[in-house]
Amino acid sequence: MPEMTKRELRAAAREERRAREAALARKKQTQQRVLYVIAALVLLAAIAVVGYYVYQQAATPTVGVYVPDEGRDHVAEGSPITYKSTPPASGPHYPRPADYGFYDQPVAQGYWVHDLEHGAIVILYKCPQDCSQLKDQLRQVYDTFPKAKYGRVKLVIAPDESISTPLVALAWDYKLELSGFDRDQLLAFYNAHVDRGPEDVP
């Protein structure tokens, strides 16, 4: 095989250089495409996170005031319980919940906090003197409010002299204080929070 001339050697070197440059350009192009794909995926993930956050905010009930969560431990039935919030909207409670219904006599907090955990609504009323009209209105609330998803009206209505307003509606981590009976507000609170406790229980 004859030896290559200087011109041919230079041409071959130029060709080899062009091939290397072309390969390098292709490599850079591929790297750029990968970076674009990664950037697009990061952007999509960020959009998904923001979208989820917005959805969660929209799905979060806005009726009532948020009360910081105090946990959900079980304690021995009848034992004293101290809550940070009065009345409590979460926290330690007895192993057994109160039965749903209207009560003339106070119900220990340890029982109805357990109801809140199950997604029930608790309405406390303050009745230092005779308040037969208020009691009748609250009985009617229990009798006429819509049934929750398990076919029951998940309401505990009981007197409590420790509350600072005549009426307080409670759900897990939420409360609504009322200066007087207001069926529409109570119903709105019930609909916004019923079956939203940490335990999905009838």
N, C-alpha and C positions, 0 to 999 in steps of 0.2 A: 504494500500500500504506500503510495507516494506521500512524502511529508507535506504538511499544509504550509502554504505560503504565509508570509507575515500578514498580508491583507486578509486572508482567510482566518488566520488566528484571531485578528482583531474583530472580524465579523462574528466569529464564534463566541468571543468574549462578550461582545455587545449583546448577542442573542441570549447568552446565559444570564447576563445582567438584567435584561428585559424580563426574562422568565422569573428571576428571583424577585424583581420589583412587582411583577404581576401577582406572584404568589403572596407577597407581603401585602399587597393591596387587597387581595381576596381575604386574607386572614383578618386584616383590619375591618373589612366590611362585615365579616362574620361576627367579629367581636362587637361591632357597633349594633348589629341586629340583636345579639344576645342582650346587650345593655338596654336596648329599646324594649325588648320583651320583659326584662326584669323590671324596668321602670314602669311599664304598663301594668304588670302584675301588682307591684307595690301600690300604684295609684288605685287600681281596682280594689285591693284589700283595704286601703284607707277609706274609699267610698263606701265599702261594705260596712266597715266599723262605724263610720259616721251615720250611715243609714240605719244601722241597728240601734245606735244610741237614740236617734231621733224617733224611731219606732217605739223604743222602750219608754221614752218620755211621753209620747202620745198615748201609749197604752196604760201609763201609770194613772191611777185615779187622781183627780184634782179636787174632789169634793172633800172638804175637811182639811185639817192641819196635820202635817207629818209629825210623828212623835218618835224620837230615836229608839231603836230596837234594844230591848233589855234581855234578849236571849229567850230560850224556851225550855229550860231544864225542868224536870219533874222533881217535886219535893214531897215529903211524907204528908199524907192527908191530915189536915188540922194544924200543921206546924205554922208558926208565924212567918210571913213573907214581907220583906221590905222592898218597895218599889221606888225608883227615882222619880217617876212621873205619877201625879195624882189627878185623876184616876189612871191606872196603868193601861197601856194599849199593847203590851207584850210583857214577857218576863217569865220567871219561874211560876209554876202552877201545880195544882194537885193532879194526880193521875186520872181522876174522874171529872168530866165536865158537868156543868149544870144542865138539867133538862131544858129544852127550849120552852118558852112560855112567858106569861105575865105573873109577876110575884108581888104580893102585898108586903112581904117581909124581906129585909136585906139578904143578899146571897153573898157568901164569902168570895172575895176577889180571886182566890186560888182556884175556884171552880169556873167562874165565867171567863177568866183569862184563857183557860183551856178551850172554851168555846171559840174565843177569838182565833186561836191557833187553827181551829177547824174551819175557819172562814165564816163564822157566824158574826152577827152584829149584836152588840149589847147597848141597850138604852138605859141609862141611869136617870132617875128623877128624884128631885129633892122636894119633900112634902112635909115641912115642919108643922103645918096645921092641916085641917081637913081639906083634901083636894080631890073630892069625888069626881069632879068634872074632868080633871087631868087624868085620873085613873081610867075613867070610861074612854077617853080619847086614846089612851095608850093600849087599852084592851082591844079597841077597834083597829088600831095599827096592827097588832099581832094577828087579828082575825082577817084582815083584808090585804095585807102586804103580799106580793107575789111569792110563789114558791120558788126555791132555789133549784139548781139542776137535779138534785136528788129527790125532788117532790115534797120538800118540807120548807116551812117558813123558818129560816135559821135566825131566830131572834130570842134574846133573853132580855126581859124588861124587869128591872128591879129598883127599889128605892135605895138611895145612898145619901146620907146626910153630910158626907165629907166633901161633896162636889161644890164648886164655887158658883155654879150657875144652876138655874132650875132644871135644866136638861142637858145631858151629855150623851152623844152617840159615839160608840167606839167600834173600831175595826182593828185588825192587826196593824200596828204602827200608825194608825190614824185616829183622830178624834174630831168631833164637831160639837162645839158648845152653843147652846141656844138659851136665849133669855125667856123664852116661852114656847108653848107648843106650836110647831109648824110642820104639818104633815108632809108638805111638799119637800121641804129640806131633808126631813128624815127619810123620805122615800128615795130622794136623789142620793143620799149617803148610802142607804141600803143597796140600791142598784149598782152603785159605783164599786162597792167593796165586798159584797157577799160572795162567798166562794173564792176569795183571793188570799186566804190565809196560807201559812207555810205547809199545812197538811190538807190534802184533798179528801175530806171525810164528810159523810152525810150529816 
